[in-house]
Amino acid sequence: MTTTPGRLDQAPGVVLTSGAEGRTLDHLREGIAARFLAESEEHYLAPPVLSRAVCERAGYPGTFPHLLGSVHGSPDGGAPAPTDLVLTSAACHHLYPLLAGRTVTATGQLSVEAVCYRAEATAETGRLRSFRMYEIVRFGAPDAVADWRDSALASVAEWLRGLGLGITVELASDPFFGRPGLLMSDVQRSKQLKWEVLAEVDEGLAQAVASANYHEDHFGRAFGFTLPDGSPAHSACVAFGLDRLLLALRHRHGPGAGWDAGPQVRGTEDF
């Protein structure tokens, strides 16, 4: 990832990716696909924008209004105003409309990659406002989905350790907005709904490079995908921050080190 010191037009949290780094990202995608996509019905590449109605249905503006980015325009030539689009905040939001009205008779899985935006308020390394998110979403009966989340988390940790990263797995919560958000965070932690996998992206600075989340029936209710008995299906996801993974690999192995899709990191010219 490249920044130019002293450039007045270099926005904090917005970085360029070099060709060599792009090849490393491709290796990361290959590694994720080899480990997690065998059971996916389909893999999608999503645009950086999302229907505002879908975002609202997912509940994002109510819980994370401080992170949401809106798309403004003036299609009629007047003053710019909010359009029917927002910037993608979570890649998985593109998938749930595909499940709307579906009866889930067996555990299913979809995956997606999207360029996401969040209005981060700091220029801390890795605290990017625009970043690539790769997600695998599992949906079905509660026990099966919860068990998948737990096994997927273990698999993520094993894979990242195989890349030479010194990781930790920690119970976490999302940065919900306002005072009610504190209660939501407490509930999320007490139910162990969110786990993060952290790695150093800079000296003494560890950040989440992946997470494993159990949504319970939140999205099943919001988008109307159900089990055969008519109850809302449950869902879970594993999410990878590809840009943070790239930062973690560079910090761990150095800018001249290499990475391949196998279990070892070795010196090549690819990184």
Salt bridges, closest charged atoms under 4 A:
ASP9 OD1 - ARG7 NE 2.76
GLU21 OE2 - ARG250 NH1 3.44
ASP26 OD1 - ARG29 NH1 2.80
GLU30 OE1 - HIS27 ND1 3.52
GLU39 OE1 - ARG138 NH2 3.19
GLU41 OE2 - ARG102 NH2 2.91
GLU113 OE1 - ARG29 NE 2.73
GLU124 OE2 - ARG127 NH2 3.19
ASP150 OD1 - ARG149 NE 2.92
GLU158 OE1 - ARG35 NH1 2.74
ASP174 OD1 - LYS194 NZ 3.15
GLU200 OE1 - HIS251 NE2 2.87
GLU216 OE2 - LYS191 NZ 3.38
ASP217 OD2 - ARG221 NE 2.68
ASP243 OD1 - ARG132 NH1 2.42
ASP260 OD2 - ARG266 NH1 2.23
